[in-house]
Amino acid sequence: MDKSTATNIRKELISKLKEKHCFWSYDVDSITDVPDGMLVELVMIYLDLDEINLLFQLFPKKEVKRMWLENVVAQGERYHVLNRAFAWYYFGIKRPDRYVKAMETRQFKKRINQ
């Protein structure tokens, strides 16, 4: 993917997140870009499948999975049902419930040991 296409996808995703008021504690006009991990987290939590699919155009699947694990799965029970769906639908995990629970525990331990 060329750089201008990637830039356009990022801008579109940030615009959709602004429409959903995901940056409620910031001056929305000052937001022009967000870190990759935060973008993946917010898109997966607040936007729809069409926008989530754009993440896979913007980043390699392996990177999306890593950022999902670090930023969404790490939040634990709050998004457990959503994470099970992502594990099954996007990452082809055969036992999504068990996988998500194991990854929640791993992320929790990783953060404690830092």
ABEGO torsion letter per residue (X at the ends): XBAAAAAAAAAAAAAAAAAAGAAAABBAAABABBBAAAAAAAAAAABBAAAAAAAAAABBAAAAAAAAAAAAAAAEAAAAAAAAAAAAAAAGBABAAAAAAAAAAAAAAAAAAX
